Amino acid sequence: MEKTFIFAGFGGQGMLLIGKFMAMACMLDGKHVSWLPSYGPEMRGGTANCSVIVSDEPVASPLVDKADVIVAMNRPSLDKFEDHVKPGGVLVINSSIIDRKAVRDDIQVVYCDANAIAESIGNPKGANVAILGAVLEKVPVTTVEQMTEAIRTSTRAEREAWIREARYNLFKLRSDQVTIDLLTDSGTGSMSDRQWAAMMTGDESYAGASSYFRLKETIESIFGMPYFLPTHQGRAAENVIFSALLKAGDIVPGNSHFDTTKGHIEGRHAIALDCTVDAAKQTQLEIPFKGNVDPDKLQKALTEYAERIPFIIVTITNNTAGGQPVSMQNLYEVRAIADKYGKPVLFDSARFAENAYFIKMREEGYRDKTIKEITREMFSLADGMTMSAKKDGIVNMGGFIATRRADWYEGAKGFCVQYEGYLTYGGMNGRDMNALAIGLDENTEFDNLETRIKQVEYLAKKLDEYAQPEDTPSSLMRLKC
């Protein structure tokens, strides 16, 4: 026996989730299974689908073109996949929101009013599970009991016991003990289909890999910085560049240095001097740019310690202050003060794209600019950048240093080879550099960013409904929950 399925709908309708539920249930039932998602940045909030194969024999390939069963949760999915049902196969249509009938007469068609079913049981978000029930009624590849086991969540008593065993340190929990994981977005984002495809063509040459040059061109195009060194993640980029720029006794002013940034500075017997605006400490205060550098504090630092300050660092967004953004006006203010004292500026850029989004949405004069235009303007005010690509690069691992200063690049090269690897791969595989090049391009598009940020906005509103405190205004970074 082998049955093939395609579950398709809008991003957010839970099609990938129910495909995973079916695969897990059949696996628990002793069958061979595969589950393969398919979605890209243009589909986030648009069409997303997954294919599932259930078989009594090992599955040779997870690819499905013609399926025994196709679920169409929305009209675009019906239009796209109706022709992919095998003759004699089953097409399940969510009649709640699809306004047309199936055209083909050589297949079995099931019309399921999934949204109404979900509403009737008091769970309007359960339409995906309702339509999964219709699928299992028509094609019973597993039992209700196995499906229930696949979607089982932990009990409160179990969760309390696990937290006690972890001594209330959430980093010590196992991931399979967590139902909804809000620990971090670092390296946990879903890569797009274009990123996965690019990984298949990664060039793993030790020197001169084409993947390196592809990423280098992307970085120069987006950030305007011609010099680039790959590293395995952001803290590695800090280690390399700080090894070249810092010495004992130096002072580095900035806005709430990230913990690894502060660690790398203080580990070199230098001082990380916090010059963040005071408003950042007031978590319930509603102002648009709580991540800003305080110009007066920065001016005071340079007046008193100019000879000991090798550079100024600005973290965008301000991670330690809850991921709050920094305004373009503030970046210009920092640049002006830096120029007055002849000091370079380094951006810690892990969430630069969200910062550009908030500038677009909150700062006067930027609503009609693209994210890429705002990004180029932001980075025109910096001499260099470190980047943890696991956030806004939407990759599982990777980072880099980029700069417009040849002296910084020359100073850092030797440390890159010493700590990370040769200059054209650093700490990254060729396939990961390919994925990062695509991720940087995709995640500097407005629609992609807005989808991610609106999810957090939705969560913040729900927290407000249930009177749970969180850092406001809500940012894409940590919600304190």
DODO-832644 format. One record per residue (C-alpha): x, y, z; residue in three letters; residue number from 0. Coordinates in steps of 0.02 Angstrom, whole numbers, plus 50000, padded with zeros to 5 digits. Layout:
N
[[X,Y,Z],Ala,NUM]
...
//
This chain:
481
[[50000,50000,50000],Met,0]
[[50059,50176,49959],Glu,1]
[[49955,50334,49969],Lys,2]
[[50013,50507,49918],Thr,3]
[[49940,50669,49984],Phe,4]
[[49958,50856,49951],Ile,5]
[[49891,50979,50081],Phe,6]
[[49880,51157,50013],Ala,7]
[[49813,51324,50077],Gly,8]
[[49858,51498,50131],Phe,9]
[[50008,51519,50245],Gly,10]
[[49933,51516,50420],Gly,11]
[[49792,51393,50382],Gln,12]
[[49892,51250,50457],Gly,13]
[[49913,51140,50304],Met,14]
[[50094,51099,50342],Leu,15]
[[50043,51058,50520],Leu,16]
[[49908,50933,50476],Ile,17]
[[50023,50853,50348],Gly,18]
[[50148,50830,50487],Lys,19]
[[50012,50761,50602],Phe,20]
[[49966,50631,50472],Met,21]
[[50147,50582,50443],Ala,22]
[[50179,50565,50630],Met,23]
[[50021,50464,50660],Ala,24]
[[50061,50343,50519],Cys,25]
[[50240,50328,50580],Met,26]
[[50175,50283,50754],Leu,27]
[[50067,50154,50666],Asp,28]
[[50222,50070,50597],Gly,29]
[[50212,50136,50419],Lys,30]
[[50348,50217,50314],His,31]
[[50316,50402,50286],Val,32]
[[50387,50561,50212],Ser,33]
[[50335,50742,50237],Trp,34]
[[50400,50879,50122],Leu,35]
[[50350,51063,50142],Pro,36]
[[50351,51186,49998],Ser,37]
[[50341,51373,50022],Tyr,38]
[[50436,51530,49976],Gly,39]
[[50440,51711,50034],Pro,40]
[[50311,51756,49904],Glu,41]
[[50200,51623,49981],Met,42]
[[50213,51675,50164],Arg,43]
[[50038,51736,50190],Gly,44]
[[50003,51662,50017],Gly,45]
[[49998,51481,49960],Thr,46]
[[50094,51350,50059],Ala,47]
[[50085,51163,50036],Asn,48]
[[50163,51000,50089],Cys,49]
[[50166,50825,50019],Ser,50]
[[50149,50667,50123],Val,51]
[[50183,50488,50071],Ile,52]
[[50120,50341,50175],Val,53]
[[50181,50169,50126],Ser,54]
[[50206,49990,50186],Asp,55]
[[50377,49994,50103],Glu,56]
[[50523,50118,50120],Pro,57]
[[50490,50282,50029],Val,58]
[[50616,50306,49889],Ala,59]
[[50580,50491,49858],Ser,60]
[[50475,50620,49951],Pro,61]
[[50426,50711,49791],Leu,62]
[[50242,50705,49741],Val,63]
[[50177,50770,49575],Asp,64]
[[50016,50672,49552],Lys,65]
[[49932,50631,49719],Ala,66]
[[49799,50507,49774],Asp,67]
[[49724,50640,49887],Val,68]
[[49735,50829,49876],Ile,69]
[[49665,50950,50003],Val,70]
[[49628,51126,49939],Ala,71]
[[49599,51244,50083],Met,72]
[[49581,51400,49975],Asn,73]
[[49540,51448,49796],Arg,74]
[[49720,51474,49734],Pro,75]
[[49763,51299,49796],Ser,76]
[[49614,51223,49706],Leu,77]
[[49661,51313,49545],Asp,78]
[[49841,51256,49560],Lys,79]
[[49820,51075,49614],Phe,80]
[[49657,51007,49542],Glu,81]
[[49749,50940,49390],Asp,82]
[[49873,50851,49505],His,83]
[[49745,50727,49574],Val,84]
[[49770,50554,49502],Lys,85]
[[49621,50488,49400],Pro,86]
[[49507,50404,49526],Gly,87]
[[49588,50500,49667],Gly,88]
[[49508,50612,49799],Val,89]
[[49498,50802,49800],Leu,90]
[[49443,50879,49966],Val,91]
[[49383,51059,49949],Ile,92]
[[49356,51183,50091],Asn,93]
[[49185,51242,50034],Ser,94]
[[49181,51374,50172],Ser,95]
[[49290,51493,50071],Ile,96]
[[49308,51416,49897],Ile,97]
[[49177,51485,49781],Asp,98]
[[49186,51360,49638],Arg,99]
[[49157,51177,49608],Lys,100]
[[49284,51053,49544],Ala,101]
[[49294,51041,49354],Val,102]
[[49354,50863,49334],Arg,103]
[[49234,50716,49326],Asp,104]
[[49363,50576,49340],Asp,105]
[[49397,50601,49525],Ile,106]
[[49301,50592,49689],Gln,107]
[[49262,50763,49760],Val,108]
[[49225,50797,49944],Val,109]
[[49158,50969,49993],Tyr,110]
[[49195,51004,50175],Cys,111]
[[49127,51158,50263],Asp,112]
[[49282,51158,50373],Ala,113]
[[49269,51335,50442],Asn,114]
[[49089,51309,50495],Ala,115]
[[49133,51144,50580],Ile,116]
[[49272,51229,50676],Ala,117]
[[49157,51372,50726],Glu,118]
[[49024,51250,50785],Ser,119]
[[49142,51172,50913],Ile,120]
[[49202,51341,50975],Gly,121]
[[49374,51335,50894],Asn,122]
[[49375,51441,50734],Pro,123]
[[49560,51407,50708],Lys,124]
[[49530,51220,50697],Gly,125]
[[49470,51216,50517],Ala,126]
[[49627,51124,50465],Asn,127]
[[49593,50983,50589],Val,128]
[[49412,50976,50531],Ala,129]
[[49464,50949,50351],Ile,130]
[[49592,50820,50407],Leu,131]
[[49447,50724,50482],Gly,132]
[[49361,50726,50313],Ala,133]
[[49519,50657,50232],Val,134]
[[49533,50513,50357],Leu,135]
[[49349,50472,50334],Glu,136]
[[49376,50451,50148],Lys,137]
[[49551,50376,50151],Val,138]
[[49581,50293,50321],Pro,139]
[[49770,50272,50314],Val,140]
[[49778,50283,50504],Thr,141]
[[49661,50274,50653],Thr,142]
[[49586,50413,50755],Val,143]
[[49679,50345,50906],Glu,144]
[[49847,50360,50820],Gln,145]
[[49804,50534,50757],Met,146]
[[49757,50588,50932],Thr,147]
[[49924,50522,50996],Glu,148]
[[50016,50619,50859],Ala,149]
[[49937,50785,50910],Ile,150]
[[49940,50754,51097],Arg,151]
[[50002,50900,51202],Thr,152]
[[50077,50889,51374],Ser,153]
[[49975,50910,51533],Thr,154]
[[49998,51052,51656],Arg,155]
[[50065,50929,51785],Ala,156]
[[50196,50866,51661],Glu,157]
[[50250,51043,51616],Arg,158]
[[50266,51094,51799],Glu,159]
[[50372,50940,51833],Ala,160]
[[50486,50974,51684],Trp,161]
[[50512,51155,51736],Ile,162]
[[50556,51102,51913],Arg,163]
[[50679,50972,51846],Glu,164]
[[50759,51109,51739],Ala,165]
[[50774,51217,51897],Arg,166]
[[50666,51348,51809],Tyr,167]
[[50800,51374,51676],Asn,168]
[[50705,51362,51511],Leu,169]
[[50866,51331,51414],Phe,170]
[[50875,51161,51500],Lys,171]
[[50707,51100,51434],Leu,172]
[[50706,50974,51292],Arg,173]
[[50628,51043,51133],Ser,174]
[[50501,50900,51129],Asp,175]
[[50437,50960,51298],Gln,176]
[[50390,51129,51224],Val,177]
[[50231,51153,51124],Thr,178]
[[50252,51336,51075],Ile,179]
[[50435,51390,51078],Asp,180]
[[50466,51575,51106],Leu,181]
[[50643,51556,51169],Leu,182]
[[50723,51634,51015],Thr,183]
[[50706,51660,50828],Asp,184]
[[50894,51635,50808],Ser,185]
[[50922,51499,50679],Gly,186]
[[50745,51432,50698],Thr,187]
[[50662,51516,50548],Gly,188]
[[50596,51413,50402],Ser,189]
[[50702,51432,50247],Met,190]
[[50613,51461,50083],Ser,191]
[[50606,51343,49935],Asp,192]
[[50730,51454,49843],Arg,193]
[[50852,51440,49989],Gln,194]
[[50837,51251,49994],Trp,195]
[[50861,51242,49806],Ala,196]
[[51016,51355,49817],Ala,197]
[[51091,51239,49948],Met,198]
[[51093,51098,49821],Met,199]
[[51213,51198,49711],Thr,200]
[[51332,51253,49849],Gly,201]
[[51515,51260,49798],Asp,202]
[[51620,51178,49934],Glu,203]
[[51789,51223,49858],Ser,204]
[[51916,51265,49992],Tyr,205]
[[51971,51425,49905],Ala,206]
[[51881,51538,49782],Gly,207]
[[51710,51454,49797],Ala,208]
[[51576,51528,49685],Ser,209]
[[51460,51527,49837],Ser,210]
[[51576,51650,49923],Tyr,211]
[[51570,51770,49776],Phe,212]
[[51381,51754,49764],Arg,213]
[[51363,51803,49946],Leu,214]
[[51493,51941,49930],Lys,215]
[[51398,52020,49784],Glu,216]
[[51234,52010,49882],Thr,217]
[[51311,52094,50035],Ile,218]
[[51387,52234,49932],Glu,219]
[[51222,52260,49840],Ser,220]
[[51116,52269,49999],Ile,221]
[[51237,52355,50120],Phe,222]
[[51357,52446,50005],Gly,223]
[[51510,52368,50088],Met,224]
[[51642,52293,49972],Pro,225]
[[51746,52197,50101],Tyr,226]
[[51674,52039,50176],Phe,227]
[[51728,51893,50288],Leu,228]
[[51612,51744,50321],Pro,229]
[[51599,51673,50498],Thr,230]
[[51498,51533,50575],His,231]
[[51385,51653,50671],Gln,232]
[[51375,51829,50743],Gly,233]
[[51480,51802,50900],Arg,234]
[[51618,51732,50790],Ala,235]
[[51612,51890,50685],Ala,236]
[[51632,51991,50845],Glu,237]
[[51779,51884,50898],Asn,238]
[[51869,51911,50733],Val,239]
[[51841,52099,50714],Ile,240]
[[51866,52141,50898],Phe,241]
[[52030,52045,50895],Ser,242]
[[52087,52170,50764],Ala,243]
[[52013,52329,50838],Leu,244]
[[52016,52315,51029],Leu,245]
[[52149,52317,51164],Lys,246]
[[52146,52320,51354],Ala,247]
[[52084,52484,51427],Gly,248]
[[51979,52533,51275],Asp,249]
[[51801,52596,51296],Ile,250]
[[51663,52552,51172],Val,251]
[[51505,52658,51189],Pro,252]
[[51343,52592,51117],Gly,253]
[[51160,52553,51146],Asn,254]
[[51138,52406,51265],Ser,255]
[[51275,52293,51199],His,256]
[[51213,52116,51165],Phe,257]
[[51279,51990,51291],Asp,258]
[[51408,51912,51174],Thr,259]
[[51462,52086,51117],Thr,260]
[[51488,52138,51296],Lys,261]
[[51576,51975,51334],Gly,262]
[[51698,51996,51190],His,263]
[[51735,52175,51243],Ile,264]
[[51757,52139,51428],Glu,265]
[[51853,51978,51393],Gly,266]
[[51985,52091,51314],Arg,267]
[[51990,52196,51473],His,268]
[[51899,52339,51387],Ala,269]
[[51737,52425,51440],Ile,270]
[[51565,52414,51358],Ala,271]
[[51486,52583,51399],Leu,272]
[[51296,52586,51388],Asp,273]
[[51230,52746,51308],Cys,274]
[[51050,52690,51276],Thr,275]
[[50905,52810,51300],Val,276]
[[50828,52796,51473],Asp,277]
[[50658,52756,51397],Ala,278]
[[50722,52583,51351],Ala,279]
[[50711,52532,51534],Lys,280]
[[50525,52571,51543],Gln,281]
[[50450,52415,51465],Thr,282]
[[50271,52479,51464],Gln,283]
[[50312,52648,51386],Leu,284]
[[50241,52671,51211],Glu,285]
[[50365,52765,51101],Ile,286]
[[50417,52711,50926],Pro,287]
[[50607,52702,50945],Phe,288]
[[50657,52640,51118],Lys,289]
[[50820,52566,51054],Gly,290]
[[50903,52733,51016],Asn,291]
[[51074,52790,51071],Val,292]
[[51061,52940,51188],Asp,293]
[[51159,53077,51096],Pro,294]
[[51198,53169,51258],Asp,295]
[[51270,53012,51339],Lys,296]
[[51373,52976,51184],Leu,297]
[[51436,53154,51177],Gln,298]
[[51485,53146,51360],Lys,299]
[[51577,52982,51334],Ala,300]
[[51678,53053,51190],Leu,301]
[[51715,53214,51283],Thr,302]
[[51786,53117,51430],Glu,303]
[[51863,52964,51347],Tyr,304]
[[51897,53005,51164],Ala,305]
[[52074,52938,51166],Glu,306]
[[52016,52770,51233],Arg,307]
[[51870,52746,51111],Ile,308]
[[51919,52648,50952],Pro,309]
[[51742,52645,50881],Phe,310]
[[51557,52667,50923],Ile,311]
[[51439,52519,50910],Ile,312]
[[51253,52530,50869],Val,313]
[[51144,52375,50884],Thr,314]
[[50998,52372,50762],Ile,315]
[[50876,52324,50826],Thr,316]
[[50925,52344,51008],Asn,317]
[[50919,52162,51064],Asn,318]
[[50955,52187,51248],Thr,319]
[[50816,52317,51259],Ala,320]
[[50688,52193,51193],Gly,321]
[[50726,52210,51008],Gly,322]
[[50671,52391,51003],Gln,323]
[[50717,52486,50843],Pro,324]
[[50835,52631,50814],Val,325]
[[50772,52778,50711],Ser,326]
[[50858,52842,50554],Met,327]
[[50867,53014,50637],Gln,328]
[[50963,52936,50782],Asn,329]
[[51084,52850,50664],Leu,330]
[[51120,53018,50582],Tyr,331]
[[51147,53094,50755],Glu,332]
[[51270,52957,50802],Val,333]
[[51361,52979,50637],Arg,334]
[[51376,53167,50663],Ala,335]
[[51449,53145,50838],Ile,336]
[[51567,53009,50775],Ala,337]
[[51628,53121,50634],Asp,338]
[[51655,53264,50754],Lys,339]
[[51780,53157,50851],Tyr,340]
[[51846,53059,50703],Gly,341]
[[51777,52892,50765],Lys,342]
[[51713,52749,50656],Pro,343]
[[51543,52670,50682],Val,344]
[[51509,52482,50685],Leu,345]
[[51332,52412,50669],Phe,346]
[[51284,52251,50759],Asp,347]
[[51159,52204,50624],Ser,348]
[[51072,52042,50673],Ala,349]
[[50899,52118,50650],Arg,350]
[[50935,52257,50527],Phe,351]
[[50787,52212,50416],Ala,352]
[[50659,52230,50556],Glu,353]
[[50741,52394,50601],Asn,354]
[[50717,52453,50421],Ala,355]
[[50535,52396,50429],Tyr,356]
[[50502,52497,50587],Phe,357]
[[50585,52650,50510],Ile,358]
[[50470,52630,50360],Lys,359]
[[50314,52612,50467],Met,360]
[[50353,52733,50609],Arg,361]
[[50470,52870,50547],Glu,362]
[[50412,53019,50444],Glu,363]
[[50473,53023,50265],Gly,364]
[[50505,52836,50242],Tyr,365]
[[50334,52761,50208],Arg,366]
[[50360,52763,50019],Asp,367]
[[50538,52694,50023],Lys,368]
[[50574,52509,49999],Thr,369]
[[50659,52405,50134],Ile,370]
[[50814,52390,50025],Lys,371]
[[50821,52580,50002],Glu,372]
[[50805,52608,50189],Ile,373]
[[50937,52476,50223],Thr,374]
[[51061,52559,50104],Arg,375]
[[51032,52727,50188],Glu,376]
[[51055,52652,50362],Met,377]
[[51219,52568,50317],Phe,378]
[[51286,52721,50227],Ser,379]
[[51306,52788,50404],Leu,380]
[[51416,52643,50462],Ala,381]
[[51597,52598,50429],Asp,382]
[[51569,52414,50458],Gly,383]
[[51451,52282,50522],Met,384]
[[51444,52116,50611],Thr,385]
[[51299,52002,50571],Met,386]
[[51221,51850,50649],Ser,387]
[[51133,51785,50493],Ala,388]
[[51026,51666,50596],Lys,389]
[[50898,51805,50621],Lys,390]
[[50865,51915,50470],Asp,391]
[[50963,51804,50352],Gly,392]
[[50836,51665,50389],Ile,393]
[[50968,51528,50397],Val,394]
[[51005,51400,50530],Asn,395]
[[51188,51447,50546],Met,396]
[[51301,51583,50479],Gly,397]
[[51368,51759,50502],Gly,398]
[[51490,51883,50429],Phe,399]
[[51590,52043,50444],Ile,400]
[[51571,52176,50309],Ala,401]
[[51656,52345,50298],Thr,402]
[[51698,52487,50181],Arg,403]
[[51867,52510,50266],Arg,404]
[[52015,52418,50189],Ala,405]
[[52115,52436,50351],Asp,406]
[[51981,52346,50452],Trp,407]
[[51974,52207,50323],Tyr,408]
[[52163,52187,50318],Glu,409]
[[52172,52187,50508],Gly,410]
[[52036,52055,50526],Ala,411]
[[52094,51935,50389],Lys,412]
[[52225,51849,50493],Gly,413]
[[52105,51822,50638],Phe,414]
[[51975,51752,50519],Cys,415]
[[52098,51620,50459],Val,416]
[[52154,51587,50639],Gln,417]
[[51981,51570,50718],Tyr,418]
[[51861,51527,50576],Glu,419]
[[51940,51468,50414],Gly,420]
[[52010,51525,50249],Tyr,421]
[[51947,51694,50186],Leu,422]
[[51827,51626,50055],Thr,423]
[[51734,51510,50172],Tyr,424]
[[51772,51570,50349],Gly,425]
[[51657,51469,50460],Gly,426]
[[51525,51430,50328],Met,427]
[[51490,51291,50204],Asn,428]
[[51465,51341,50023],Gly,429]
[[51285,51281,50030],Arg,430]
[[51252,51390,50182],Asp,431]
[[51325,51542,50094],Met,432]
[[51208,51510,49948],Asn,433]
[[51058,51499,50066],Ala,434]
[[51111,51659,50154],Leu,435]
[[51128,51756,49991],Ala,436]
[[50948,51711,49948],Ile,437]
[[50887,51743,50125],Gly,438]
[[50960,51919,50133],Leu,439]
[[50879,51962,49968],Asp,440]
[[50709,51889,50013],Glu,441]
[[50701,51960,50189],Asn,442]
[[50732,52137,50130],Thr,443]
[[50562,52134,50044],Glu,444]
[[50417,52216,50135],Phe,445]
[[50287,52078,50118],Asp,446]
[[50402,51948,50192],Asn,447]
[[50447,52058,50341],Leu,448]
[[50268,52112,50373],Glu,449]
[[50209,51932,50383],Thr,450]
[[50338,51893,50518],Arg,451]
[[50307,52052,50617],Ile,452]
[[50117,52040,50609],Lys,453]
[[50129,51869,50690],Gln,454]
[[50215,51947,50840],Val,455]
[[50091,52091,50841],Glu,456]
[[49949,51963,50848],Tyr,457]
[[50032,51875,50995],Leu,458]
[[50057,52040,51087],Ala,459]
[[49873,52083,51068],Lys,460]
[[49826,51914,51139],Lys,461]
[[49944,51942,51286],Leu,462]
[[49859,52108,51316],Asp,463]
[[49689,52021,51315],Glu,464]
[[49748,51901,51449],Tyr,465]
[[49838,52040,51546],Ala,466]
[[50011,51964,51523],Gln,467]
[[50151,52096,51525],Pro,468]
[[50264,52113,51374],Glu,469]
[[50386,52242,51312],Asp,470]
[[50295,52379,51215],Thr,471]
[[50283,52432,51079],Pro,472]
[[50295,52253,51018],Ser,473]
[[50448,52213,50915],Ser,474]
[[50498,52057,50823],Leu,475]
[[50626,52018,50956],Met,476]
[[50591,51948,51129],Arg,477]
[[50419,51963,51203],Leu,478]
[[50439,51947,51391],Lys,479]
[[50323,51802,51419],Cys,480]
//
